[in-house]
Amino acid sequence: MPSSPIDDSVPPMIPRSKVHCHHSNHLSIPFFPTDFIFLFEVLFSTSVQMNNWSLTM
């Protein structure tokens, strides 16, 4: 199957139109880098705390 350059950034199992709609409707560009990194840090710190807690028990 030939792939256009736009398709490279989209997982094959997700239709490109659905991804595009999701990005345009629910994802603003300023939101993504900061909140995604913040979310990742929260998840990471939570998992670290859970690991420490399970080690001390």
Number of C-alpha atoms within 10 A of each C-alpha: 3 5 7 7 8 8 12 9 8 13 10 9 6 9 11 15 9 10 13 12 11 11 12 11 9 9 12 10 10 8 10 11 11 11 11 11 11 12 12 12 12 12 12 12 12 12 12 12 12 12 11 11 10 9 8 7 5
